[in-house]
Amino acid sequence: MSTKKTYKTLEDLPLFMSVKDLADVLQLSEPKAREIAYSDGFPIMDRNLTGRRIVIPKMAFLNWAEQNMVFDYRNKEVI
């Protein structure tokens, strides 16, 4: 049985994340994290380089997250 990691700061994130790391960061199930990793525009390393593993560069993920934030104009807050 695996335990979820809790990332408290950006520095806590690994330089290269796995799908499990992504699930932990986003607090989602691994299947949902895998679905996100395979979505158009999500930054994963070239699978020719990594084999079957999905490898997510930290900085590219943070840029993707910033670009995909949703702003709730009713409350004037980022949700």
N, C-alpha and C positions, 0 to 999 in steps of 0.2 A: 504494500500500500504506500503510495507516494503522498507527501505532504506538500501543501502549497507554500510557495515562498512569498514573503511580504517584502515588497520593495518600498522603502520609505523616501528615498531620494533618487534623483537621476543617476547619481554616481554609483548607486547600488546595482543598477542594471548591468548585465554582462555586455561586453563589447559586441559579441555576436550572440543572438538569442535563438533558441529553439522554439518549436510550436508550444511546448510545455511552458517555457518562459513567457511567451506571448499570452497564453491563457492565464498565467499567474498575474501578469502585469494588468491585463484588461479585466481580470476577475470573471472570466468566462470558462466554459467547458473546453476541453481540448478539441472536440469536434468542431465547435463554433470558431475557435481560434484557427484551426486548419482551414475552415471555409474562408475566413478573412484573409489568411495567407495566400490562398489561391485566387483571390478576387483581383480584378483588373486594377492595375496601378499600385498594388501593394508591393513594397520593396523586398524581394528575396534575392539571394545570390544566385548566380547562374547554376542551374542544376548539373550542367556539364562539369562544373568544378567541384560540386559538393556531393555528387552521387544522388542517392535517394533522399538525403537529409534536406530539410528546409532550413536554411540559415538566413537569419534576419539581422542585418547590420543595425546596431543601436542608433546611430545618427540618422540613417535613412528612415528608420521607424519613427523617430521623434519628428522628423520633417513631415512624414506622411500623416502622423497624428495631428500635427498643427494645421495642416491643410484640410483635414477632414473633420475639424470641430464644427459643431452645430451651435448656432447662436439663437437663444430664445429671446426674441424681441419683446415678448409680452412682459418678461421679468427683467430684461436688460442684463441677463447673466449668461455666461457660457454654461451649457448643460452637458 
